Amino acid sequence: MKAEEFDKKFDDGQDISAFLDLQNAERPGHGSKRINVDFPVWMIRLMDKESKRLGVTRQSIIKIWIAEKLKEVLG
């Protein structure tokens, strides 16, 4: 199918899901990349305490805090 035909179906409100490969779809810029970060033991203890209080993993609390700080700094 040509892009013009696909666009027309979409613009006309037709269901285009049959033409999409949703299992392999990716959101640009939302992939993951593994990094290693060394933290002092006292920070790990405090992160673990807070992550337990919130019911999330240590990794989640790190991501939450970094995301909050980035939003604050970068708007």
N, C-alpha and C positions, 0 to 999 in steps of 0.2 A: 504494500500500500504506500502510496506517495504521501509525503508530509501534508500536502494541501488537502488531500482527502481525509486524512486523520484529523487535521485541524478543523475541517468543516464538520465532521461528526461530533467533535468535542464542542464546538461553538453552537451546534444545533441541539446540544443537551443529550446526545445519544450515549449509551453505555459503551465506553471504549476499553473497558477492563480486559476484554478478550484479546486485545491487541498489545497488552502490556506484559512484560516478563517481570512480575512482581517479586519472584524469588531472588532475582539477581539485581533488583533495584537498589541504588545507593543514593544517599543524600550527600551532595558535594560538601566537603569540609567537615563532615560528621563522622569520619572514620576514626579508628583508634590507633594509637601508636604507643607502644610500651616504652616507659622510661624507668630508670632506677634513681631513687632519691634516698639519701641517707639522712635520718633524723636522730637527734639526741634521744636517749632513753626517756628522759623526763617528758619530751613532747609526745612520744609514743604512748606513754602511760596516760597522759591527759586526753589524747585523741581516743584511746580505747575507752576511757571512762565516758566521754561524751558520746561516742558512737553507741555504746551500750545503753546509755540513757535514752537516746533517740531511736534505738532499735535498728540501726543500720551498720554496715560493715565499716571497718577502718578506711578502706579504699573509697567508699561512698562519702564519708565525712571529709576526706581530703579533697575530693572532687567538688563537693558542695562549697567548701570554704574557698577554694581557689576560684570557682565560678563567681561567687559573691564578690570577691575582691576584684576580679577582672571587670565585672559590671560596674563596680564602684569607681575604679580608676579610669576605665575606657568609656564609660557611659553607655 
